Amino acid sequence: MKQVSDIRFDLIAWQLASHVSPVLLLWTTAYALGWSLWLIAFYVITPYFAPFVVGPYVLTSIRCSLMDTSIPLHVRTLGLCRLFYTIFLRQPLFNIAWWIDEILFPLYHLVAVKSPIFLLGQPRSGTTQLLDLLATNDKHVMALKLWEYMYPILWLQYLVDFIGFYDEKYFNNWMKKQLDPFGKGEVNQLSKMHRMSMDKWEEDNMSFAAHFLFSVSELFYYPSSESMKLFTNYMSLDKSMRRRMFDFHKKMVKKVLFRRGNEQSVYMAKWVMCWNGEYRHITDTYPDARFIFIYRNPEESIPSLLKLLSGATLYIAKFDPFTHAAFMSIMMNYIYRGHREEIEFAKSLIQRKQHVQIVSFTELYQNIEGKIEKIVELLQLPIPVEYREFLREEHRKQAQHKKTDTISHVQRKEEIDRHCPGFCDQLDALQQLSDATELNSTEGI
């Protein structure tokens, strides 16, 4: 029998107050105004017309929250409350806001997303840093910031720009710091591994987690073996749902280009942990896309990823599912599959003669300035003087960087070697092949 202290009634109470109370307030207000039937009709109709839809995997999440007794009660309550809040409050409000955009800014549909650049790689392989290095060339490169994919509403973004201008001018960004849940100055091991800020560039596929509740990151809220089998298999979703998610992504990108882009702007996306079928839809949605892969020795990247995910679930849900053998097995199979599929996808792109650059993590950080200049040159993007100075400064900082301790996960070395044989060697060979293909293409021009 569980002790009362293990149930964490304090966390359950907080989850109910923060997620359920706003929904009850909405329904109470609707009832008092006599709008209950209209509200019910709204819930019934909107899924057919809205970009934000929580799909059939909701049933899996509910089962996880209600029936999986291997997970502590407070964690199951967190998942259920979050689902309740999303379905009955957040998504309806966002759907209305999106429709307002369609009325106020219909011209954003005319924006062309020309030759976008996708940064791909396994998690903890340097993708975040590579995006930072490339997207800082913001006169020519545009990437989604965390707040922009969390709130992909043009009129709201314009309002934030307006308020932000005066906040910076008169209040030294005081409001911005107060409203950023990641900007409180807290620095711990997790924040050192992956710093987050609402004003920082983030990976695009996280928008699926925010608006469709579909992502491997859902393990923070539904850390069961059953849910992870679903969230690590994008192709298990209905074809129309998969298409809907990527149509939403393209509209989100168009909105950002419409708001702060220009004729020279090239869109850049970071798409990590997508090795579940999503990458096939990248090439369908953006047939002229260009790709940059960054790779790192799996013996370094995989332990680092396990440490990050384990620490994040402990921080968010106060529970570590990685101590359960069945859950760990599913996640490791997903990670190993990702390494195999990265190689296959890179091969297919080179065979189709699409623009592909393959970058070694080690070589990049040995010569940040030289490597980034080569990448930018192959992308045929200008290199402003101030951007070149930024690269020199980043190279100096990297020389002082200390590695994160991942000793607790290194015991998997033999298993990693067995499941990812020759990963770096194969990508080294593909790197030479892509360089030769790109050289021939350039000479042809």
Phi and psi in degrees as a GROMACS rama.xvg file:
@    title "Ramachandran Plot"
@    xaxis  label "Phi"
@    yaxis  label "Psi"
@TYPE xy
-74.1052  142.171  LYS-2
-76.3777  153.295  GLN-3
-59.4071  -34.615  VAL-4
-65.7839  -24.8476  SER-5
-78.2261  -19.7511  ASP-6
-78.7327  -24.1135  ILE-7
57.4261  63.6045  ARG-8
-62.385  -26.6851  PHE-9
-64.0894  -41.3069  ASP-10
-71.2106  -36.8089  LEU-11
-63.291  -42.8811  ILE-12
-62.8153  -40.8062  ALA-13
-65.52  -40.3605  TRP-14
-65.5154  -41.8046  GLN-15
-63.6399  -41.948  LEU-16
-67.2167  -40.8772  ALA-17
-83.4527  -27.0994  SER-18
-107.297  -41.8415  HIS-19
-85.7119  -38.2634  VAL-20
-57.2455  -44.3643  SER-21
-61.3023  -35.2276  PRO-22
-69.3626  -42.2246  VAL-23
-63.4919  -36.3492  LEU-24
-63.7386  -40.8728  LEU-25
-61.5181  -48.367  LEU-26
-66.5587  -37.9948  TRP-27
-63.3915  -42.8661  THR-28
-64.1854  -43.9423  THR-29
-62.5116  -40.1266  ALA-30
-65.6455  -43.283  TYR-31
-63.6599  -33.9337  ALA-32
-89.9524  -1.49044  LEU-33
75.6895  25.3494  GLY-34
-103.923  13.2393  TRP-35
-59.3215  -45.2396  SER-36
-64.5688  -36.9998  LEU-37
-64.574  -38.763  TRP-38
-67.0754  -41.5083  LEU-39
-62.925  -43.6726  ILE-40
-60.9652  -39.2831  ALA-41
-60.4604  -45.0948  PHE-42
-64.1632  -33.753  TYR-43
-74.7322  -37.9967  VAL-44
-86.2701  -41.6781  ILE-45
-57.8984  -35.246  THR-46
-56.8939  -24.2514  PRO-47
-81.315  -16.0951  TYR-48
-123.612  -7.46006  PHE-49
-93.9437  147.264  ALA-50
-74.9914  -25.2901  PRO-51
-98.1812  109.378  PHE-52
-135.557  132.098  VAL-53
-94.2226  115.011  VAL-54
-83.2182  -161.708  GLY-55
-65.0351  -18.7614  PRO-56
-67.3194  -5.29276  TYR-57
-57.5378  -38.5079  VAL-58
-61.851  -38.1375  LEU-59
-63.9297  -42.8245  THR-60
-64.5198  -39.0308  SER-61
-66.0171  -43.4461  ILE-62
-60.4052  -41.8936  ARG-63
-60.0703  -43.448  CYS-64
-71.2637  -33.4548  SER-65
-94.7  -34.8488  LEU-66
-116.481  -16.8046  MET-67
-81.9023  93.2951  ASP-68
-75.9726  -4.89152  THR-69
-74.9195  -11.1577  SER-70
-105.764  136.29  ILE-71
-56.5904  151.182  PRO-72
-58.9832  -40.6104  LEU-73
-67.3573  -28.2797  HIS-74
-73.5888  -43.4427  VAL-75
-63.5603  -36.4042  ARG-76
-65.7356  -39.4881  THR-77
-58.9234  -47.4204  LEU-78
-63.4924  -42.9335  GLY-79
-67.6064  -43.4872  LEU-80
-63.5508  -40.6276  CYS-81
-64.0815  -41.895  ARG-82
-63.6163  -44.1837  LEU-83
-58.9975  -47.5512  PHE-84
-62.993  -42.6425  TYR-85
-66.4678  -46.9358  THR-86
-68.9021  -41.8249  ILE-87
-99.9539  -6.29597  PHE-88
-136.64  -57.8976  LEU-89
-64.5614  -52.1749  ARG-90
-62.9548  -44.4643  GLN-91
-58.6727  -41.8445  PRO-92
-64.9649  -41.6473  LEU-93
-68.278  -34.9663  PHE-94
-62.9691  -43.8511  ASN-95
-61.6191  -45.4196  ILE-96
-60.6133  -38.5759  ALA-97
-65.4386  -42.193  TRP-98
-63.7229  -34.9554  TRP-99
-61.9317  -40.0202  ILE-100
-57.3398  -43.2791  ASP-101
-61.933  -29.3443  GLU-102
-81.8205  -43.6452  ILE-103
-81.5128  -34.6984  LEU-104
-131.535  56.7779  PHE-105
-65.6995  -20.0226  PRO-106
-70.9426  -12.9333  LEU-107
-63.3825  -23.441  TYR-108
-64.0632  -22.4369  HIS-109
-81.6236  -9.37284  LEU-110
-67.8117  132.79  VAL-111
-96.304  132.499  ALA-112
-96.7984  92.2813  VAL-113
-92.5212  127.349  LYS-114
42.9488  56.43  SER-115
-64.4884  158.746  PRO-116
-112.636  129.119  ILE-117
-114.05  123.006  PHE-118
-91.5186  120.46  LEU-119
-122.64  153.889  LEU-120
166.162  167.525  GLY-121
-72.6838  150.596  GLN-122
-56.9813  146.053  PRO-123
66.4939  29.0816  ARG-124
-108.764  8.6342  SER-125
98.6544  11.3397  GLY-126
-64.166  -40.1416  THR-127
-64.4682  -46.3911  THR-128
-65.5163  -38.3469  GLN-129
-64.155  -41.2106  LEU-130
-62.2535  -43.7858  LEU-131
-57.4143  -44.213  ASP-132
-65.8689  -38.1087  LEU-133
-84.753  -39.8403  LEU-134
-75.3808  -15.4645  ALA-135
-65.1894  -20.0738  THR-136
-76.6355  59.5693  ASN-137
-74.5289  -4.48977  ASP-138
-74.5726  -19.9397  LYS-139
-127.469  -17.9921  HIS-140
-121.496  136.872  VAL-141
-126.059  135.812  MET-142
-134.412  153.122  ALA-143
-71.9624  134.926  LEU-144
-93.5732  160.11  LYS-145
-55.935  -44.4593  LEU-146
-69.7181  -26.3348  TRP-147
-73.9864  -34.4553  GLU-148
-87.3582  -19.7297  TYR-149
-72.3374  -32.8946  MET-150
-129.795  74.1717  TYR-151
-81.0483  52.9555  PRO-152
-120.721  117.109  ILE-153
-60.9178  -47.2519  LEU-154
-64.3954  -32.3426  TRP-155
-71.6458  -38.5248  LEU-156
-66.2032  -40.3695  GLN-157
-62.9938  -38.4796  TYR-158
-64.7142  -42.0579  LEU-159
-63.2372  -41.7433  VAL-160
-59.1708  -43.123  ASP-161
-64.3161  -48.6089  PHE-162
-66.9598  -39.9073  ILE-163
-62.3394  -33.9065  GLY-164
-60.6589  -47.3653  PHE-165
-76.6095  -28.7223  TYR-166
-64.614  -41.7254  ASP-167
-71.1349  -39.2745  GLU-168
-70.5429  -41.5537  LYS-169
-111.496  -21.4499  TYR-170
-123.613  11.9054  PHE-171
53.3664  41.5599  ASN-172
61.7706  29.8529  ASN-173
-62.4483  -45.6358  TRP-174
-63.4472  -41.1663  MET-175
-60.1999  -42.756  LYS-176
-67.7633  -36.6002  LYS-177
-71.2392  -34.6808  GLN-178
-86.6821  -13.505  LEU-179
-83.3295  110.282  ASP-180
-65.4042  -17.3717  PRO-181
-102.429  2.19956  PHE-182
-107.516  29.3249  GLY-183
-86.8759  2.0336  LYS-184
85.5459  3.68032  GLY-185
-72.7573  127.202  GLU-186
-123.832  115.005  VAL-187
-131.918  -173.09  ASN-188
-60.4671  -38.604  GLN-189
-67.2473  -44.8639  LEU-190
-67.2917  -26.6945  SER-191
-71.6373  -35.8106  LYS-192
-71.2813  -39.9659  MET-193
-147.944  93.2006  HIS-194
-70.8581  136.651  ARG-195
-125.707  147.264  MET-196
-157.127  147.305  SER-197
-62.1625  -22.0992  MET-198
-100.685  14.1654  ASP-199
-106.885  147.506  LYS-200
-64.7516  141.544  TRP-201
-137.949  173.417  GLU-202
-75.6869  138.256  GLU-203
-65.2032  -38.041  ASP-204
-68.1424  -9.62336  ASN-205
-68.6833  -17.0846  MET-206
-65.2628  -27.0987  SER-207
-68.5505  -34.2211  PHE-208
-68.1936  -40.1188  ALA-209
-70.9349  -36.9139  ALA-210
-116.14  -13.9366  HIS-211
-124.005  -1.73952  PHE-212
53.2315  39.6227  LEU-213
-130.989  110.098  PHE-214
-176.534  155.159  SER-215
-60.3474  -26.8105  VAL-216
-66.8841  -9.58395  SER-217
-64.3469  -11.2443  GLU-218
-59.6896  -23.6769  LEU-219
-64.8698  -26.6297  PHE-220
-112.852  -25.8675  TYR-221
-131.646  67.7805  TYR-222
-82.5871  56.2386  PRO-223
-112.538  158.313  SER-224
-62.3822  -40.6752  SER-225
-63.5774  -45.9513  GLU-226
-67.3817  -36.2401  SER-227
-69.3436  -28.8071  MET-228
-61.4542  -34.3829  LYS-229
-78.4846  -50.7757  LEU-230
-70.5061  -9.90737  PHE-231
-103.223  16.8168  THR-232
-141.128  84.6416  ASN-233
-60.0836  -33.7547  TYR-234
-70.827  -9.43272  MET-235
-74.9897  -14.879  SER-236
-74.6141  154.522  LEU-237
-59.2787  143.769  ASP-238
-57.7527  -40.1675  LYS-239
-65.0699  -34.4695  SER-240
-68.3695  -41.8108  MET-241
-62.0697  -42.4013  ARG-242
-64.5033  -39.2698  ARG-243
-63.3195  -40.2251  ARG-244
-64.6549  -41.3363  MET-245
-77.1698  -30.2168  PHE-246
-62.779  -41.2053  ASP-247
-60.8606  -43.6732  PHE-248
-60.8869  -43.3597  HIS-249
-65.369  -39.2027  LYS-250
-64.9492  -38.7949  LYS-251
-62.0655  -42.2249  MET-252
-64.863  -43.9734  VAL-253
-59.7638  -38.4231  LYS-254
-63.2006  -42.5589  LYS-255
-67.7549  -41.1362  VAL-256
-64.9015  -38.3826  LEU-257
-62.2881  -40.3081  PHE-258
-79.627  -43.4489  ARG-259
-132.433  18.3498  ARG-260
-97.8916  175.405  GLY-261
-145.817  -175.536  ASN-262
-62.2926  -26.0811  GLU-263
-90.4729  -8.32975  GLN-264
-67.6612  130.463  SER-265
-115.49  128.678  VAL-266
-80.9466  136.619  TYR-267
-125.252  129.178  MET-268
-119.341  143.879  ALA-269
-108.028  122.53  LYS-270
-126.289  95.3576  TRP-271
-113.098  154.849  VAL-272
56.6246  39.2076  MET-273
-103.844  12.0746  CYS-274
-82.6575  57.3642  TRP-275
-138.491  19.594  ASN-276
111.593  -12.6818  GLY-277
-64.7294  -36.167  GLU-278
-61.7586  -27.1143  TYR-279
-63.6001  -34.3953  ARG-280
-79.7449  -18.5581  HIS-281
-62.4162  -48.0206  ILE-282
-72.1086  -27.1782  THR-283
-71.2756  -42.2179  ASP-284
-77.2589  -35.9054  THR-285
-126.504  78.1721  TYR-286
-63.4864  -22.2612  PRO-287
-100.605  19.2307  ASP-288
-65.6522  149.572  ALA-289
-111.319  151.004  ARG-290
-129.188  140.68  PHE-291
-127.392  120.517  ILE-292
-101.287  139.204  PHE-293
-122.192  133.822  ILE-294
-129.572  154.234  TYR-295
-142.128  153.703  ARG-296
-55.5985  121.914  ASN-297
-57.2274  -25.9901  PRO-298
-65.2936  -19.7273  GLU-299
-100.203  -44.1815  GLU-300
-72.3715  -40.8515  SER-301
-66.4797  -48.4947  ILE-302
-58.9376  -36.0802  PRO-303
-65.2176  -40.6621  SER-304
-65.1901  -43.983  LEU-305
-61.0381  -40.195  LEU-306
-64.5885  -41.3477  LYS-307
-66.6381  -48.1856  LEU-308
-66.3651  -41.8977  LEU-309
-62.0132  -44.9676  SER-310
-66.1118  -35.7231  GLY-311
-68.9347  -41.3877  ALA-312
-67.0687  -35.1304  THR-313
-65.5764  -39.2945  LEU-314
-70.6603  -42.585  TYR-315
-82.9993  -48.2488  ILE-316
-108.494  -2.50489  ALA-317
56.552  40.2317  LYS-318
-157.234  141.05  PHE-319
-117.99  98.8269  ASP-320
-70.4041  -13.0417  PRO-321
-72.0306  -7.04661  PHE-322
-83.2948  -7.03845  THR-323
-96.1764  126.178  HIS-324
-60.9034  -41.7621  ALA-325
-64.9558  -42.9019  ALA-326
-65.1804  -45.9323  PHE-327
-60.3239  -38.1277  MET-328
-62.5666  -43.7396  SER-329
-63.497  -44.9864  ILE-330
-65.8846  -39.9877  MET-331
-67.856  -38.7734  MET-332
-61.5558  -39.5957  ASN-333
-63.1693  -45.147  TYR-334
-64.7759  -44.7128  ILE-335
-65.4793  -40.6791  TYR-336
-59.0107  -38.2855  ARG-337
-59.6166  -40.5499  GLY-338
-66.6036  -40.1005  HIS-339
-66.2332  -44.5473  ARG-340
-72.2389  -26.5108  GLU-341
-61.9768  -44.9001  GLU-342
-63.3905  -44.6228  ILE-343
-63.4199  -40.7564  GLU-344
-67.4497  -42.1341  PHE-345
-60.3923  -42.0029  ALA-346
-60.502  -44.6104  LYS-347
-64.5787  -36.4894  SER-348
-67.6368  -41.9489  LEU-349
-64.9707  -40.4237  ILE-350
-63.0275  -34.4878  GLN-351
-82.7379  -0.484127  ARG-352
60.6038  36.3653  LYS-353
-82.4702  162.442  GLN-354
-68.9761  116.356  HIS-355
-133.796  127.983  VAL-356
-121.227  135.551  GLN-357
-121.016  122.424  ILE-358
-120.013  132.442  VAL-359
-81.7159  130.9  SER-360
-53.9099  -47.2408  PHE-361
-64.4896  -46.3001  THR-362
-66.4299  -35.8862  GLU-363
-60.3806  -47.6414  LEU-364
-81.1144  -9.11331  TYR-365
-80.1139  -25.7758  GLN-366
-150.439  72.0166  ASN-367
-58.3997  -48.8782  ILE-368
-61.2244  -48.7572  GLU-369
-65.0657  -43.7556  GLY-370
-66.6882  -43.8318  LYS-371
-66.9782  -39.1062  ILE-372
-61.4031  -38.4545  GLU-373
-66.3609  -43.3617  LYS-374
-60.5272  -47.4559  ILE-375
-64.637  -39.1329  VAL-376
-63.2592  -42.8399  GLU-377
-67.4097  -27.5614  LEU-378
-80.0234  -5.10644  LEU-379
60.2942  44.5352  GLN-380
-110.172  144.872  LEU-381
-66.8092  157.111  PRO-382
-122.77  94.2775  ILE-383
-62.2326  157.479  PRO-384
-60.359  -43.0857  VAL-385
-66.9394  -29.3038  GLU-386
-71.123  -38.3531  TYR-387
-63.6172  -37.9137  ARG-388
-66.4688  -36.9131  GLU-389
-60.8353  -42.6909  PHE-390
-63.7668  -38.9451  LEU-391
-61.8108  -41.4684  ARG-392
-66.8185  -38.7269  GLU-393
-66.4339  -36.0183  GLU-394
-62.7825  -40.0483  HIS-395
-65.1817  -41.6963  ARG-396
-64.943  -40.0675  LYS-397
-63.5408  -31.7531  GLN-398
-63.2903  -22.108  ALA-399
-100.942  1.15817  GLN-400
-72.7751  139.563  HIS-401
-107.254  137.326  LYS-402
-68.6645  149.216  LYS-403
-77.5061  138.053  THR-404
-73.8706  119.372  ASP-405
-125.033  28.1863  THR-406
-57.8855  -30.4426  ILE-407
-67.7773  -16.8685  SER-408
-111.022  1.04328  HIS-409
-72.9987  -15.4543  VAL-410
-62.0455  -10.7641  GLN-411
-86.2807  8.83168  ARG-412
-53.1506  -48.9244  LYS-413
-63.9843  -40.0741  GLU-414
-63.7439  -41.9489  GLU-415
-63.1278  -44.5807  ILE-416
-60.764  -35.9994  ASP-417
-71.6599  -36.0224  ARG-418
-92.0958  -19.404  HIS-419
-124.087  55.437  CYS-420
-67.2347  128.679  PRO-421
62.8752  26.8129  GLY-422
-58.7428  -51.8969  PHE-423
-68.0084  -38.0658  CYS-424
-62.7091  -41.4488  ASP-425
-66.0426  -39.9575  GLN-426
-73.749  -29.4327  LEU-427
-59.7562  -44.6979  ASP-428
-66.2729  -41.1037  ALA-429
-66.7597  -33.0624  LEU-430
-62.1052  -44.4989  GLN-431
-65.0434  -39.0009  GLN-432
-66.5924  -41.9283  LEU-433
-68.8841  -36.4584  SER-434
-62.5508  -42.0123  ASP-435
-66.6076  -41.0802  ALA-436
-63.3122  -42.5941  THR-437
-67.2034  -36.4288  GLU-438
-64.8016  -44.7855  LEU-439
-63.1446  -37.9596  ASN-440
-65.6203  -40.6193  SER-441
-67.2802  -41.1634  THR-442
-65.8897  -33.4752  GLU-443
-64.3537  -31.6825  GLY-444
